[in-house]
Amino acid sequence: MRPLLPLILLLLLLASPGGAVAGGVLQLPVEARSLALGEGYLEMLEDPSSTLDIAAVSKDGAARFRPLPGNLAAGYGGSAIWLRFTLERSAEARGEWLLEVLPPYLDDLRLFEPDGAGGFRQRQAGDRQPFAAREVAYRGFVFNLQVPPGRSTYYVRLSSTSTLAAILSLWPADGYTAEVQREYLLFGIGNGLILAAGIFSLCAWLYIREPLHLNFALLAFLQLTVIFTMQGFAAQYLMPRHPAWADSLIGILVGLGTAQTYRFFDLLLQLRRHFPRISAFFRMCIVIALLTALSVPLGWYPVMAPLLMLTGLISNALAYWPCRQRWRQGGLGNWIEVIALGLYIGVSSVHLVGILGLGPVSLALINGHSLVTLVYLLLLEFGVLLRISDANRRHLQAEAEAQRERLQREEQGRFLGMIAHELRTPISIVSASLQSLEMLDSHPEEPRQRRYNRIQRAVQRMDGLLQACLAEERMMSGRWLAQVERLDLLQLSRNVLDDFSEDVRERVTIQAPLAAPYIHGDKVMLRVVLRNLLENALKYGAGEQPVRIDITPAKEGEGDGWNWRISDGGPGVPPGLAEKIFEKYYRVGESSGTPGLGLGLYLSRRIVMQHGGRLYLDTARNSGASFVCWLPLTIPDHLESEDS
C-alpha cells in the first residue's frame, strides 16, 4: 500500500487550486477559451440563517466576503452560501459567455447580474426545477452572460440539502456545444463499458454460480446508476418533468450503492475470515448506508449523509491491512485487485474529503469519477476472473485427485472383498473340523483341550478379521446400510454372544429393560460394532474379569434412542487417548504384542455415525474401559438418502 501514497498526494495536488490571487478580478481574454473561476477569482459569504437578500449582500454585507482560494467546498453545514466574482472586459474581448455551475445536484441556484441601472437581475436554476426551465439543455446549470465593457460584479446564491460544493467556469458561447458533445460522448463510452462489465459478470455468475460474480454485477449496475443520476443524466433524460423524483433518487442510489460496495469488498477480501473486526465495521457501514437510502423520503438525508461519508473515510483507512495481506499473498490476480482497490481508496478519499468540506474539490475529480469507477471496476473484474479461474483450476485438480482416490478405494474394496470371500470357506472348514473333533473327543485330556481352545480363539480372531474386511469393503463401496430393518438390541446382543465360546459367554452379562429395545438399523453392520467392542473388552480386560453389556434408553439432543454400553474391568485406556483410539490402525496394546489391526474401533464409530448415532469412551469411569454406543430409534433421512 505504500506505493499508493504518491497517488493520493497527486490527487490532492490536482484538486488544489491554482496560483492566482484569491478574490482577484478576472480579465476576459480576446481568444476563445474556458476560464475557471475557482482559480482564485471567487469570494464567499456564509449566510447561516439563509435570510440575506441581494441588497444586503451587495451593500451592507459586501465587506464580509472573504477570498476563496479554490472551488467552493462547504460540506453539509445547512447554510446558504453567497459567491461573488468580478469580470473585466476590454473593448476587444468578446461579451457573450456562458457561466457553468457544477455539480448537477445543487437544489437552489440563483444568479444576480448587474442590470446597468445600479440593481441586479435574478435568474434561478437548480435540480428542483423542471429540466425545460434551464437556459441551456445541459446536465449541469448554465447561464447566458452578456458581459458589458468594464468591470462587472456578479453574485451567486447556493443552498442545498446535499453537500455545498460548487465549481464555476466561463465558456465562450460559440464553442460550448461542441465541448458538451465531446463530454457526453466520453460519458457514454465510460458508462457503456461499466454496463458491459456488469453484464459480463452477471453472465459469468449464471454460468459458474460464483457469488463474487453476482455481487460484482450488482456493484457495477448500482455504480452505473449512481454515476448516471449524480452527473445529471437522470434529470435530463429519464425524469425531466419530475425533478423532485430525480433529486430523491440520487440519495437513495448513493445509499444502496455504498451498501453494495461494502458487501462486495467484505466478500472479496474475505474479511469475516481474516479480519473479523473490520468485517463487523463494514457490516455496520452497510446498515448506515441502507438507513441513508431510507432517510431520503423521510427527510433525514442531510443528517445521515455526513455520517455515511465519514464512515467511508474510516473504512478506506481500515482497508489498508486487508490490502497489505492480499498484496503479500502474491499472484497476479491479487496484485491487480490491490491496485484497483488502491485506486478506489485514493480517489474516493480525496472526493469524500471535499464533499465533507474538509478539503478542495475539483472538476477533474467530479467529472472524472465515472472514468475512475470504470478503471477500478475493470481492474477488479480482471483480478476476480484471474482468482476465480485459479480457484477453479485447483478445484478441478482436487476433483481429479478425489476421483483417483475413489477409484483406488474401490479397487482396495474389491480386493478386500475377494480376500474375505476366499477366507470364509477355509475358516468354516476349520471351525467345522474343530466341532467334529470335540464331538469325537468328548472328554479330552487337558493338553488336548488347551489345543482346542487355541484353535477356537484363532478361528474367532480370523472370523473377526473377516468381518472387519467385509465392513471395510462396504465402506469403500459406499454401501453402509444395505438392509435397514427393525432390530431388537437385546436379541442382537445375544446372537453376537453366541458366536463366542462357552467360557467367554460365562464372563459376559447383559442388562436390559423388560420393554424390548427396538431400533432401525443394518443388522450385519451393527453385529460388527458389538463384536468389535466385545473383543476389545475381552482382549484388554484383566484376566477373567466380567464384561457387562448394559442397554438403557437415552436421549441425545432432541432425539430418542438407546445406549449400548460395553464395560470391562481391565486397566482402561491411558489418559489423553480417548479420541486417538478411534483413529485408523491405532492400537493401544501395540507394544505389548496384543493381536489386532487397529480397525475395530475406527470401523465401529463410522458404522454408528452412519446410523445417526455416537460412539465414545466414557472417561468419567474410574476403573476399566466403558464404551458407550448411542443409537437413535430411526436413522435420519439424510443419512439413508446419502447411502442410497
C-alpha positions as CSV (number, residue, x, y, z in Angstrom):
1,M,0.0,0.0,0.0
2,R,2.9,2.4,0.5
3,P,3.4,2.8,-3.3
4,L,-0.2,4.2,-3.4
5,L,0.6,7.2,-1.1
6,P,2.2,9.2,-4.1
7,L,-1.1,8.6,-6.0
8,I,-3.1,10.1,-3.1
9,L,-0.8,13.1,-2.9
10,L,-1.0,13.6,-6.6
11,L,-4.8,13.6,-6.5
12,L,-4.7,16.1,-3.7
13,L,-2.4,18.3,-5.8
14,L,-4.7,18.1,-8.8
15,A,-7.7,19.0,-6.6
16,S,-5.9,22.0,-5.1
17,P,-6.5,25.5,-6.5
18,G,-4.1,27.3,-8.8
19,G,-1.8,30.0,-8.0
20,A,-4.0,33.1,-8.8
21,V,-4.5,35.7,-6.1
22,A,-7.8,34.8,-4.2
23,G,-10.6,37.4,-4.9
24,G,-8.9,38.9,-7.9
25,V,-10.5,40.4,-10.9
26,L,-10.8,38.1,-14.0
27,Q,-9.7,39.7,-17.2
28,L,-11.7,38.3,-20.1
29,P,-9.4,37.2,-22.9
30,V,-9.8,38.1,-26.5
31,E,-9.3,34.4,-27.7
32,A,-11.9,31.8,-27.1
33,R,-11.0,29.5,-24.2
34,S,-12.6,28.3,-20.9
35,L,-11.9,30.1,-17.7
36,A,-12.1,28.5,-14.2
37,L,-13.4,30.9,-11.6
38,G,-12.1,28.6,-8.9
39,E,-8.5,29.6,-9.6
40,G,-8.6,32.5,-7.2
41,Y,-11.4,34.7,-8.6
42,L,-14.2,33.8,-6.1
43,E,-15.2,35.4,-2.8
44,M,-17.5,33.8,-0.3
45,L,-20.1,34.9,2.3
46,E,-21.8,32.4,4.6
47,D,-25.5,33.0,5.5
48,P,-26.3,30.7,8.4
49,S,-29.9,31.9,8.7
50,S,-30.5,31.9,4.9
51,T,-32.3,35.3,5.2
52,L,-29.9,37.7,3.4
53,D,-31.1,39.2,0.1
54,I,-29.1,40.7,-2.7
55,A,-29.4,44.2,-1.4
56,A,-28.0,43.3,2.0
57,V,-25.2,41.2,0.4
58,S,-24.2,43.8,-2.2
59,K,-24.1,46.8,0.1
60,D,-24.2,46.0,3.9
61,G,-22.5,42.6,3.6
62,A,-20.0,43.4,0.9
63,A,-17.2,43.8,3.4
64,R,-17.9,40.4,4.9
65,F,-16.9,38.5,1.8
66,R,-13.7,36.6,2.2
67,P,-11.5,35.4,-0.6
68,L,-12.0,31.7,-1.7
69,P,-8.7,30.2,-2.8
70,G,-10.3,27.4,-4.8
71,N,-13.7,26.0,-5.6
72,L,-16.5,26.1,-3.0
73,A,-16.4,23.1,-0.6
74,A,-18.7,24.0,2.3
75,G,-19.8,20.5,3.2
76,Y,-23.1,19.7,4.9
77,G,-23.4,22.9,7.0
78,G,-27.0,23.7,6.1
79,S,-26.2,27.4,5.5
80,A,-26.8,29.4,2.3
81,I,-23.6,30.4,0.6
82,W,-23.1,33.6,-1.5
83,L,-20.3,33.7,-4.1
84,R,-19.0,36.9,-5.7
85,F,-16.8,37.3,-8.7
86,T,-15.8,40.3,-10.8
87,L,-15.2,40.3,-14.6
88,E,-13.3,42.9,-16.5
89,R,-13.9,43.1,-20.3
90,S,-11.9,45.2,-22.6
91,A,-13.3,46.6,-25.8
92,E,-11.6,43.9,-27.9
93,A,-12.8,41.0,-25.8
94,R,-16.0,39.1,-26.5
95,G,-19.1,39.8,-24.4
96,E,-21.0,36.6,-24.9
97,W,-20.1,34.0,-22.3
98,L,-21.7,31.0,-20.6
99,L,-21.5,30.6,-16.8
100,E,-21.4,26.8,-16.0
101,V,-22.1,25.7,-12.4
102,L,-21.4,22.1,-11.3
103,P,-22.2,19.6,-9.7
104,P,-25.7,18.9,-11.1
105,Y,-27.3,18.1,-7.7
106,L,-27.5,21.6,-6.2
107,D,-31.0,22.3,-5.0
108,D,-31.3,26.0,-5.4
109,L,-29.0,28.2,-7.5
110,R,-29.6,32.0,-8.1
111,L,-27.5,34.3,-10.3
112,F,-27.6,38.0,-9.7
113,E,-26.1,40.0,-12.6
114,P,-25.9,43.8,-12.9
115,D,-28.9,45.4,-14.7
116,G,-27.0,48.5,-15.8
117,A,-29.1,50.8,-13.5
118,G,-27.5,50.1,-10.2
119,G,-29.5,47.0,-9.4
120,F,-29.5,43.3,-10.2
121,R,-31.4,40.8,-12.3
122,Q,-32.1,37.4,-10.8
123,R,-32.1,34.2,-12.6
124,Q,-32.8,30.9,-10.9
125,A,-31.8,27.2,-11.5
126,G,-31.3,24.0,-9.5
127,D,-32.3,20.4,-9.6
128,R,-35.7,21.1,-8.0
129,Q,-36.9,22.8,-11.2
130,P,-38.1,21.1,-14.4
131,F,-35.4,20.5,-16.9
132,A,-37.2,22.6,-19.5
133,A,-36.7,25.7,-17.3
134,R,-33.0,25.6,-17.8
135,E,-31.5,28.2,-20.2
136,V,-29.2,25.6,-21.8
137,A,-30.1,21.9,-22.3
138,Y,-27.2,20.6,-20.3
139,R,-26.8,18.2,-17.4
140,G,-25.4,20.9,-15.2
141,F,-26.6,24.5,-14.8
142,V,-25.6,27.1,-17.4
143,F,-26.5,30.8,-17.6
144,N,-26.1,33.1,-20.6
145,L,-24.0,36.2,-19.8
146,Q,-23.8,39.4,-21.7
147,V,-20.8,41.0,-20.1
148,P,-20.6,44.8,-20.7
149,P,-17.3,46.6,-21.2
150,G,-15.5,47.5,-18.0
151,R,-15.9,45.8,-14.6
152,S,-19.0,43.9,-13.6
153,T,-19.6,42.1,-10.3
154,Y,-21.8,39.0,-10.1
155,Y,-23.4,37.2,-7.2
156,V,-24.4,33.6,-6.9
157,R,-26.5,32.3,-4.0
158,L,-26.4,28.5,-3.3
159,S,-28.4,26.3,-1.0
160,S,-28.8,22.5,-1.0
161,T,-29.7,19.6,1.3
162,S,-26.7,17.8,-0.2
163,T,-23.1,18.9,0.1
164,L,-22.5,22.5,-0.8
165,A,-19.7,22.1,-3.4
166,A,-19.6,24.3,-6.5
167,I,-17.3,24.7,-9.5
168,L,-17.9,27.7,-11.6
169,S,-16.5,28.1,-15.1
170,L,-16.8,30.5,-18.0
171,W,-17.1,29.2,-21.6
172,P,-17.2,31.0,-24.9
173,A,-20.7,30.7,-26.3
174,D,-19.7,29.7,-29.8
175,G,-17.7,26.6,-28.8
176,Y,-19.7,25.3,-25.9
177,T,-22.0,22.9,-27.9
178,A,-19.1,21.0,-29.4
179,E,-17.5,20.7,-26.0
180,V,-20.7,19.3,-24.5
181,Q,-21.0,16.8,-27.3
182,R,-17.5,15.5,-26.6
183,E,-18.1,15.3,-22.9
184,Y,-21.4,13.4,-23.4
185,L,-19.6,11.0,-25.8
186,L,-16.9,10.2,-23.2
187,F,-19.6,9.7,-20.5
188,G,-21.5,7.4,-22.8
189,I,-18.4,5.3,-23.6
190,G,-17.5,5.0,-19.9
191,N,-21.0,4.2,-18.8
192,G,-21.4,1.7,-21.6
193,L,-18.2,-0.1,-20.5
194,I,-19.4,-0.2,-16.9
195,L,-22.7,-1.7,-18.1
196,A,-20.8,-4.2,-20.3
197,A,-18.6,-5.2,-17.3
198,G,-21.8,-5.7,-15.2
199,I,-23.5,-7.8,-17.9
200,F,-20.4,-9.9,-18.4
201,S,-20.1,-10.6,-14.6
202,L,-23.8,-11.5,-14.4
203,C,-23.4,-14.0,-17.3
204,A,-20.4,-15.5,-15.6
205,W,-22.4,-15.9,-12.4
206,L,-25.2,-17.6,-14.4
207,Y,-22.7,-20.0,-15.8
208,I,-20.5,-20.9,-12.8
209,R,-22.7,-19.7,-9.9
210,E,-19.8,-18.0,-8.2
211,P,-21.3,-15.5,-5.6
212,L,-18.5,-13.0,-6.1
213,H,-19.5,-12.5,-9.8
214,L,-23.1,-11.8,-8.8
215,N,-22.0,-9.3,-6.2
216,F,-19.7,-7.6,-8.7
217,A,-22.5,-7.4,-11.2
218,L,-24.8,-5.7,-8.6
219,L,-21.9,-3.4,-7.7
220,A,-21.4,-2.4,-11.4
221,F,-25.1,-1.8,-12.0
222,L,-25.5,0.3,-8.8
223,Q,-22.3,2.3,-9.5
224,L,-23.6,3.0,-13.0
225,T,-27.0,4.3,-11.8
226,V,-25.2,6.4,-9.1
227,I,-23.0,8.0,-11.8
228,F,-25.9,8.4,-14.2
229,T,-28.0,10.3,-11.6
230,M,-25.3,12.3,-9.9
231,Q,-24.0,13.5,-13.3
232,G,-27.5,14.9,-14.0
233,F,-28.4,12.5,-16.8
234,A,-31.4,11.1,-15.0
235,A,-32.9,14.5,-14.6
236,Q,-32.2,15.3,-18.3
237,Y,-33.4,12.1,-19.9
238,L,-35.4,10.0,-17.5
239,M,-37.4,12.4,-15.3
240,P,-37.3,15.9,-17.0
241,R,-40.8,16.7,-15.7
242,H,-40.3,15.3,-12.2
243,P,-37.2,17.0,-10.8
244,A,-38.1,16.1,-7.2
245,W,-38.0,12.4,-8.1
246,A,-34.6,12.7,-9.8
247,D,-33.3,14.6,-6.8
248,S,-34.5,12.0,-4.3
249,L,-33.2,9.2,-6.5
250,I,-29.6,10.5,-6.0
251,G,-29.7,10.0,-2.3
252,I,-31.4,6.6,-2.5
253,L,-28.9,5.2,-5.0
254,V,-25.9,6.6,-3.1
255,G,-27.0,4.7,0.0
256,L,-27.7,1.4,-1.9
257,G,-24.5,1.7,-4.0
258,T,-22.4,2.3,-0.9
259,A,-24.0,-0.7,0.9
260,Q,-23.2,-3.0,-2.0
261,T,-19.7,-1.6,-2.2
262,Y,-19.1,-2.6,1.4
263,R,-20.6,-6.0,0.9
264,F,-18.5,-6.7,-2.2
265,F,-15.3,-5.7,-0.5
266,D,-16.2,-7.8,2.5
267,L,-16.5,-10.9,0.3
268,L,-13.6,-10.0,-2.0
269,L,-11.1,-9.5,0.9
270,Q,-12.6,-12.4,3.0
271,L,-12.8,-10.0,5.9
272,R,-15.0,-12.3,8.1
273,R,-12.3,-15.0,7.9
274,H,-9.1,-12.9,8.2
275,F,-10.3,-9.6,9.8
276,P,-13.5,-10.2,11.7
277,R,-13.4,-6.8,13.4
278,I,-13.0,-4.9,10.2
279,S,-15.8,-7.1,8.7
280,A,-18.0,-6.1,11.7
281,F,-17.3,-2.4,11.0
282,F,-18.1,-2.9,7.3
283,R,-21.4,-4.6,8.2
284,M,-22.2,-1.6,10.4
285,C,-21.5,0.7,7.5
286,I,-23.9,-1.4,5.3
287,V,-26.6,-0.7,7.9
288,I,-25.7,3.1,7.9
289,A,-25.8,3.1,4.1
290,L,-29.3,1.4,4.0
291,L,-30.6,3.9,6.6
292,T,-29.2,6.7,4.5
293,A,-31.2,5.5,1.5
294,L,-34.3,5.1,3.7
295,S,-33.8,8.6,5.1
296,V,-34.4,10.3,1.8
297,P,-38.2,10.0,1.7
298,L,-38.2,10.7,5.5
299,G,-36.3,14.0,5.1
300,W,-33.3,12.9,7.2
301,Y,-30.8,12.7,4.4
302,P,-28.9,15.9,5.5
303,V,-28.3,14.2,8.8
304,M,-27.4,10.7,7.5
305,A,-25.3,11.7,4.5
306,P,-22.4,13.2,6.5
307,L,-22.3,10.1,8.8
308,L,-22.1,7.9,5.6
309,M,-19.3,10.0,4.2
310,L,-17.3,9.9,7.5
311,T,-17.6,6.1,7.8
312,G,-16.4,5.9,4.2
313,L,-13.2,7.7,5.2
314,I,-12.7,5.4,8.2
315,S,-13.4,2.3,6.1
316,N,-10.9,3.4,3.5
317,A,-8.2,3.7,6.2
318,L,-9.1,0.3,7.6
319,A,-8.8,-1.3,4.2
320,Y,-5.0,-0.8,4.4
321,W,-4.5,-4.0,6.4
322,P,-6.6,-6.4,4.2
323,C,-5.0,-4.9,1.1
324,R,-1.5,-5.4,2.6
325,Q,-2.2,-9.0,3.4
326,R,-3.6,-9.6,-0.1
327,W,-0.5,-8.0,-1.7
328,R,1.8,-10.2,0.4
329,Q,0.0,-13.3,-0.7
330,G,1.3,-12.7,-4.2
331,G,-0.1,-13.7,-7.5
332,L,-1.1,-11.5,-10.5
333,G,-4.8,-11.6,-9.6
334,N,-4.2,-10.5,-6.0
335,W,-1.9,-7.7,-7.2
336,I,-4.4,-6.4,-9.7
337,E,-7.1,-6.4,-7.1
338,V,-5.0,-4.4,-4.7
339,I,-4.1,-1.9,-7.4
340,A,-7.8,-1.5,-8.2
341,L,-8.7,-1.1,-4.5
342,G,-5.9,1.4,-4.0
343,L,-7.1,3.5,-6.9
344,Y,-10.6,3.4,-5.5
345,I,-9.4,4.3,-2.0
346,G,-7.2,7.1,-3.2
347,V,-9.8,8.8,-5.4
348,S,-12.7,8.2,-3.1
349,S,-10.8,9.5,-0.1
350,V,-9.9,12.8,-1.8
351,H,-13.5,13.1,-3.1
352,L,-15.0,12.4,0.4
353,V,-12.7,15.0,2.0
354,G,-14.1,17.6,-0.5
355,I,-17.7,16.5,0.0
356,L,-17.4,16.9,3.8
357,G,-15.9,20.4,3.3
358,L,-12.5,19.3,4.8
359,G,-10.6,19.8,1.6
360,P,-10.7,21.1,-2.0
361,V,-12.9,19.9,-4.8
362,S,-12.1,20.0,-8.5
363,L,-13.8,19.5,-11.8
364,A,-11.3,16.7,-12.6
365,L,-12.5,14.7,-9.6
366,I,-16.2,15.3,-10.2
367,N,-16.3,14.7,-14.0
368,G,-13.6,12.0,-13.8
369,H,-15.5,10.0,-11.2
370,S,-17.0,7.8,-13.9
371,L,-13.7,7.2,-15.5
372,V,-12.1,6.2,-12.2
373,T,-15.0,4.0,-11.5
374,L,-14.7,2.4,-14.9
375,V,-11.0,1.7,-14.4
376,Y,-11.2,0.2,-11.0
377,L,-14.2,-1.9,-11.9
378,L,-12.5,-3.3,-14.9
379,L,-9.3,-4.0,-12.9
380,L,-11.4,-5.6,-10.2
381,E,-13.2,-7.7,-12.8
382,F,-10.0,-8.8,-14.3
383,G,-8.5,-9.6,-10.9
384,V,-11.6,-11.5,-9.8
385,L,-11.6,-13.5,-13.0
386,L,-7.9,-14.5,-12.5
387,R,-8.5,-15.5,-8.9
388,I,-11.7,-17.5,-9.7
389,S,-10.1,-19.2,-12.7
390,D,-7.2,-20.2,-10.5
391,A,-9.6,-21.5,-7.8
392,N,-11.5,-23.4,-10.5
393,R,-8.2,-24.9,-11.7
394,R,-7.4,-26.0,-8.2
395,H,-10.9,-27.3,-7.8
396,L,-10.6,-29.4,-10.9
397,Q,-7.3,-30.8,-9.8
398,A,-8.8,-31.7,-6.4
399,E,-11.8,-33.4,-8.1
400,A,-9.4,-35.4,-10.3
401,E,-7.4,-36.3,-7.2
402,A,-10.6,-37.3,-5.4
403,Q,-11.6,-39.4,-8.4
404,R,-8.3,-41.2,-8.4
405,E,-8.6,-41.8,-4.7
406,R,-12.2,-43.1,-5.1
407,L,-11.1,-45.5,-7.8
408,Q,-8.2,-46.7,-5.6
409,R,-10.6,-47.2,-2.7
410,E,-13.0,-49.1,-4.9
411,E,-10.1,-51.3,-6.1
412,Q,-9.0,-51.8,-2.5
413,G,-12.6,-52.6,-1.5
414,R,-12.9,-55.2,-4.2
415,F,-9.6,-56.7,-3.2
416,L,-10.6,-56.9,0.5
417,G,-14.0,-58.4,-0.5
418,M,-12.2,-61.0,-2.6
419,I,-9.9,-61.9,0.3
420,A,-12.8,-62.1,2.7
421,H,-14.8,-64.4,0.5
422,E,-11.7,-66.6,-0.1
423,L,-11.1,-66.8,3.6
424,R,-14.7,-67.6,4.5
425,T,-14.6,-71.2,3.2
426,P,-11.3,-72.4,4.9
427,I,-12.4,-70.7,8.2
428,S,-15.7,-72.6,8.0
429,I,-13.9,-75.8,7.3
430,V,-11.5,-75.3,10.3
431,S,-14.5,-74.4,12.6
432,A,-16.5,-77.4,11.4
433,S,-13.5,-79.7,11.8
434,L,-12.9,-78.4,15.4
435,Q,-16.5,-79.1,16.3
436,S,-16.2,-82.7,14.9
437,L,-13.0,-83.3,16.9
438,E,-14.7,-82.0,20.1
439,M,-17.7,-84.3,19.4
440,L,-15.5,-87.4,18.9
441,D,-13.3,-86.5,21.8
442,S,-15.9,-85.7,24.5
443,H,-13.5,-86.0,27.4
444,P,-10.2,-84.7,26.1
445,E,-7.1,-84.6,28.3
446,E,-6.0,-81.1,29.4
447,P,-3.3,-80.6,26.8
448,R,-5.7,-81.5,24.0
449,Q,-8.4,-79.2,25.5
450,R,-5.8,-76.3,25.5
451,R,-5.1,-77.0,21.9
452,Y,-8.8,-77.0,21.1
453,N,-9.2,-73.7,22.9
454,R,-6.3,-72.1,21.0
455,I,-7.8,-73.3,17.7
456,Q,-11.1,-71.9,18.7
457,R,-9.6,-68.5,19.6
458,A,-7.7,-68.4,16.4
459,V,-10.9,-69.2,14.4
460,Q,-12.7,-66.4,16.3
461,R,-9.9,-64.0,15.6
462,M,-9.8,-64.9,11.9
463,D,-13.6,-64.5,11.8
464,G,-13.3,-61.1,13.3
465,L,-10.8,-60.1,10.8
466,L,-13.1,-61.4,8.1
467,Q,-16.0,-59.3,9.4
468,A,-13.7,-56.2,9.5
469,C,-12.6,-56.8,5.9
470,L,-16.3,-57.1,4.8
471,A,-17.2,-54.0,6.7
472,E,-14.3,-52.1,5.2
473,E,-15.3,-53.3,1.7
474,R,-18.8,-52.0,2.2
475,M,-17.5,-48.7,3.5
476,M,-15.2,-48.2,0.5
477,S,-18.0,-49.0,-1.9
478,G,-20.4,-46.7,-0.1
479,R,-22.8,-49.5,0.9
480,W,-23.0,-48.7,4.6
481,L,-26.7,-49.6,5.1
482,A,-27.5,-52.4,2.7
483,Q,-30.6,-53.6,4.6
484,V,-32.2,-51.5,7.2
485,E,-34.7,-53.3,9.4
486,R,-36.4,-53.2,12.8
487,L,-33.9,-54.7,15.4
488,D,-34.1,-55.9,19.0
489,L,-30.9,-54.8,20.6
490,L,-31.2,-57.4,23.3
491,Q,-31.7,-60.2,20.9
492,L,-28.9,-58.9,18.7
493,S,-26.6,-58.9,21.7
494,R,-27.4,-62.5,22.5
495,N,-26.9,-63.6,18.9
496,V,-23.5,-61.9,18.8
497,L,-22.6,-63.5,22.1
498,D,-23.5,-66.9,20.8
499,D,-20.6,-66.7,18.3
500,F,-18.1,-66.9,21.2
501,S,-17.0,-69.9,23.2
502,E,-18.8,-71.0,26.3
503,D,-16.1,-69.7,28.7
504,V,-16.4,-66.3,27.1
505,R,-20.2,-66.3,27.3
506,E,-19.9,-67.0,31.0
507,R,-17.8,-63.9,31.5
508,V,-20.4,-61.6,29.8
509,T,-23.6,-60.4,31.4
510,I,-26.4,-58.5,29.7
511,Q,-28.6,-56.0,31.5
512,A,-31.7,-54.6,29.6
513,P,-35.2,-53.3,30.5
514,L,-38.2,-55.5,30.2
515,A,-39.5,-53.5,27.3
516,A,-37.8,-54.6,24.1
517,P,-35.2,-52.0,23.0
518,Y,-36.2,-51.7,19.3
519,I,-34.3,-49.6,16.7
520,H,-33.9,-49.4,13.0
521,G,-30.6,-50.3,11.5
522,D,-28.4,-52.7,9.5
523,K,-28.1,-56.0,11.4
524,V,-24.8,-57.0,9.8
525,M,-23.1,-53.8,10.4
526,L,-24.3,-53.5,14.0
527,R,-23.1,-57.0,14.7
528,V,-19.6,-55.8,13.6
529,V,-19.9,-53.0,16.1
530,L,-20.8,-55.1,19.0
531,R,-18.4,-57.9,18.1
532,N,-15.5,-55.4,17.9
533,L,-16.4,-53.8,21.3
534,L,-16.8,-57.2,22.9
535,E,-13.5,-58.4,21.5
536,N,-11.8,-55.3,22.8
537,A,-13.3,-55.8,26.3
538,L,-12.3,-59.5,26.4
539,K,-8.8,-58.8,24.9
540,Y,-7.8,-55.9,27.2
541,G,-9.8,-56.9,30.3
542,A,-7.9,-58.1,33.3
543,G,-7.8,-62.0,33.5
544,E,-11.2,-63.4,33.9
545,Q,-12.9,-60.1,34.9
546,P,-16.5,-60.0,33.9
547,V,-17.7,-57.9,30.9
548,R,-21.1,-56.1,31.1
549,I,-23.5,-55.1,28.3
550,D,-26.0,-52.5,29.5
551,I,-28.9,-51.5,27.3
552,T,-30.7,-48.4,28.5
553,P,-33.0,-45.7,27.0
554,A,-31.3,-42.4,26.4
555,K,-31.7,-39.0,24.7
556,E,-29.2,-37.2,22.5
557,G,-30.2,-33.6,21.9
558,E,-33.8,-33.8,20.6
559,G,-33.6,-37.5,19.6
560,D,-34.7,-40.6,21.5
561,G,-32.7,-43.7,21.3
562,W,-30.8,-46.4,23.2
563,N,-27.4,-46.6,24.9
564,W,-25.4,-49.8,24.2
565,R,-22.7,-49.7,26.9
566,I,-19.9,-52.4,27.0
567,S,-17.7,-52.2,30.1
568,D,-14.7,-54.3,31.3
569,G,-12.7,-54.5,34.5
570,G,-9.3,-54.1,32.9
571,P,-6.7,-51.3,33.2
572,G,-8.7,-48.9,31.0
573,V,-7.5,-46.5,28.3
574,P,-4.5,-44.3,29.2
575,P,-5.3,-40.6,29.7
576,G,-5.3,-38.5,26.5
577,L,-6.1,-41.3,24.2
578,A,-9.9,-41.2,24.4
579,E,-10.2,-39.9,20.8
580,K,-6.9,-41.3,19.3
581,I,-8.1,-44.9,19.8
582,F,-10.7,-44.3,17.2
583,E,-8.1,-43.5,14.5
584,K,-7.5,-45.9,11.8
585,Y,-4.8,-48.5,12.5
586,Y,-4.1,-47.2,16.0
587,R,-3.7,-49.8,18.7
588,V,-3.2,-49.2,22.4
589,G,-1.6,-52.5,23.1
590,E,0.7,-52.5,20.1
591,S,3.9,-52.7,22.2
592,S,2.5,-55.5,24.3
593,G,2.1,-57.9,21.4
594,T,-1.7,-58.0,21.7
595,P,-3.0,-59.1,18.3
596,G,-5.2,-56.8,16.1
597,L,-5.2,-54.5,13.1
598,G,-6.4,-51.3,14.7
599,L,-9.5,-51.2,12.6
600,G,-12.2,-52.3,15.0
601,L,-12.9,-49.0,16.8
602,Y,-12.4,-47.0,13.7
603,L,-14.9,-49.1,11.7
604,S,-17.3,-49.2,14.6
605,R,-17.5,-45.5,15.0
606,R,-18.0,-45.0,11.3
607,I,-20.8,-47.5,11.3
608,V,-22.5,-45.9,14.3
609,M,-22.2,-42.5,12.7
610,Q,-23.9,-43.8,9.5
611,H,-26.8,-44.8,11.7
612,G,-27.0,-41.3,13.1
613,G,-25.5,-42.3,16.4
614,R,-22.5,-41.7,18.5
615,L,-19.7,-44.0,19.8
616,Y,-17.3,-42.7,22.5
617,L,-15.3,-43.7,25.5
618,D,-16.8,-42.8,28.9
619,T,-13.8,-41.0,30.5
620,A,-15.7,-40.5,33.8
621,R,-15.4,-44.2,34.7
622,N,-12.7,-44.8,37.3
623,S,-11.8,-48.4,36.5
624,G,-11.7,-50.4,33.3
625,A,-12.9,-49.2,29.9
626,S,-16.5,-48.4,29.2
627,F,-17.6,-47.7,25.6
628,V,-21.0,-46.1,25.0
629,C,-22.8,-46.5,21.7
630,W,-25.9,-44.4,21.4
631,L,-28.2,-45.3,18.5
632,P,-31.4,-43.4,17.5
633,L,-34.7,-45.1,17.2
634,T,-34.7,-44.4,13.4
635,I,-31.9,-43.5,11.1
636,P,-32.1,-39.8,10.0
637,D,-33.5,-39.4,6.4
638,H,-30.5,-37.6,5.1
639,L,-28.1,-40.5,6.1
640,E,-30.4,-43.1,4.4
641,S,-30.6,-40.9,1.3
642,E,-26.9,-40.4,1.1
643,D,-26.3,-44.1,1.5
644,S,-28.8,-45.0,-1.2
